[in-house]
Amino acid sequence: MSYDKVRASQTIIGTKQAVKAMQTGSVKELFVALDADNWVTDSAISFAREIGIPVILVESKKELGKTCGIHVGAAVVAIAVE
């Protein structure tokens, strides 16, 4: 499942941080929670698609945050280039 890939990778959590990392070429994949508000995620999704970064949709921001080791939900998580 997609959450396993997040768990095993270096992550960048949050929309603003993910967009900044994409601008510097530091992201290889973007994970977006389907239950997050569109106004939070749309800019990251659009930019990722514009520059050719794969966008993976996952069910829950609560589960995505938990997978990243934080105690709150995460709407957007980027996987850093290693």
ZAMARGU-4260 file (C-alpha; in steps of 0.2 Angstrom, whole numbers, plus 5000, padded with zeros to 4 digits):
<rodrens>
0) 5000/5000/5000 | 5005/5018/4997 | 5007/5021/5016 | 5022/5009/5017 | 5032/5019/5004
5) 5029/5035/5015 | 5035/5026/5030 | 5051/5020/5022 | 5056/5037/5015 | 5062/5054/5020
10) 5046/5065/5020 | 5042/5083/5018 | 5026/5087/5027 | 5014/5101/5022 | 5008/5109/5007
15) 5019/5125/5008 | 5035/5114/5012 | 5031/5102/4998 | 5029/5116/4985 | 5045/5124/4991
20) 5054/5107/4989 | 5047/5104/4972 | 5053/5121/4966 | 5071/5116/4971 | 5069/5098/4963
25) 5070/5089/4979 | 5054/5079/4977 | 5051/5062/4968 | 5033/5059/4973 | 5018/5068/4981
30) 5005/5060/4992 | 4989/5069/4995 | 4975/5064/5006 | 4958/5062/4998 | 4949/5069/5014
35) 4959/5085/5014 | 4951/5101/5008 | 4954/5106/4990 | 4959/5123/4994 | 4974/5116/5004
40) 4979/5103/4991 | 4975/5110/4974 | 4991/5121/4972 | 5003/5107/4977 | 4994/5094/4965
45) 4994/5107/4950 | 5012/5111/4952 | 5017/5093/4954 | 5008/5088/4938 | 5015/5103/4929
50) 5033/5098/4933 | 5030/5079/4930 | 5030/5073/4948 | 5018/5058/4951 | 5004/5062/4963
55) 4997/5047/4973 | 4980/5049/4982 | 4978/5041/4999 | 4962/5039/5009 | 4965/5048/5025
60) 4975/5063/5031 | 4975/5056/5049 | 4983/5040/5043 | 4995/5049/5032 | 5000/5060/5047
65) 5002/5045/5058 | 5013/5036/5045 | 5024/5051/5045 | 5026/5050/5064 | 5015/5065/5068
70) 5000/5066/5079 | 4989/5076/5068 | 4983/5074/5050 | 4994/5078/5035 | 4985/5083/5019
75) 5001/5083/5008 | 5017/5074/5010 | 5031/5074/4998 | 5044/5060/4996 | 5062/5068/4996
80) 5074/5063/4982 | 5088/5053/4991
</rodrens>
